[in-house]
Amino acid sequence: MKTARADIAPVVRPSLPNTGLGQGWESAVLFGLTALLLGFGLANLYSASAFLAQRQALPDHFYVTRQAVGGAVGLVGLALAARIPYTFWRTLAWPLMVGVWGALVLVVLPWTTGIAPEINGARRWLTLGITVQPSEFAKLAILVWTAHLAVKKRNQFDSLSRGLLPFFVIWAILLVPVLLQPDLSTAFIIGLLGLLVLFTAGARLAHFLFMGLLLLPVAWAQLSRGFRMERLRSFGDMEATALGAGYQVKQSLIALGSGGVTGVGFGEGRQKFGFLPEPHNDFIFSMIGEEWGFMGVAALTGLYLALVVVGFRIARRAPDLFGQLLAMGITSFIALHVVLHMAVGLGVIPTTGLPLPLVSYGRSNLLVTLVCVGILISIARGDPRARREGAPRRAEVSRV
């Protein structure tokens, strides 16, 4: 017996509705993950910082309130960045680099201590009514500028002098004031982000190795200075330096070990009561491990992993080369901070001062991270002008 065509249900491909963030699901998922991490971060920041604030004769909500204000400003920045076509950032590449460089120089000038005071042996912040850390904005500047110039020079990467060398010169000009603060870990992250963007664009690995060999003496000169060498030695023999340079990492491991599988309970951690330095910032991962245990750490890692996967998917599907390079760089920026922060807490690498994105206290990093998420959403939405202006198709990108 024949079945009438009308009796057969039409095949309809399931799809998510337009969320207002752009076509497809990537933008909505990216924003949802960001909101979850931000909310989780504020809750844990209060737990980690309340005792510290009281010890400084401040209200217990002091740090979390300041972070919440920074988050609100950052969400406005995210919304604006999501609405602005991402190709607009190409016009800001040079102005952003010059502006950030000027702020970095202002931080380290001898006669600017009134607005750039020394805190914990370093000058990293500008106080102009509000306190900002210019080196955090340098991370965004290096991504935008490197992606922009890599598009222009993509056919010159076979030549070291015309391809890779100009990037190294400009990066060096930007990184010198960061090293003078001193802030080696941030300088390392900024340089690594630039390298990742260039490698994705098709720069030759042999050129990277050659330039790396030339810079080895500079790297050794930086690592062998004072407290940095002490940290390297403590990393090699933590027990012998448990009361000195290795104290932070030892207390971090105690916090993580105390958490067990399910944690001691939210707000019940002990290490934040003066045992673990910077529990709200450099070692907030350890506090989360103590209070939430392995299950909480696994859930947090899963959220970050999902965010990174979505970010790389957006990079892969970007309409043009600039969008791909920028999305890849932004996603790497978040991933590197997560991996290095957690690695420090676990004692896998020497101690650095890198924040955990969207969770650690630090309004400059929070603002930059949220703006970067907005740019990713903009890339996911796409920009029709990217095709009309003759930009290379995403198939031309060699390593994404």
Secondary structure, DSSP 8 states (H G I E B T S, - for coil): ----GGGS-----------SS-SSSHHHHHHHHHHHHHHHHHHHHHHHHHHHHHHTTS-TTHHHHHHHHHHHHHHHHHHHHHHS-GGGGGGGHHHHHHHHHHHHHHHH-GGGTTTS--BTTB---EESSSEE-HHHHHHHHHHHHHHHHHHHTTT-TT-IIIIIHHHHHHHHHHHHHHHHTT-HHHHHHHHHHHHHHHHHHT--HHHHHHHHHHHHHHHHHHHTSHHHHHHHHHHH-TTTTTTTTTHHHHHHHHHHHHHTTT-S-TT--STTTTTSSSTTTTTHHHHHHHHHHHHHHHHHHHHHHHHHHHHHHHHHT-SSHHHHHHHHHHHHHHHHHHHHHHHHHTTSS-------TTTSS-HHHHHHHHHHHHHHHHHHH--THHHHTT---GGG-S--
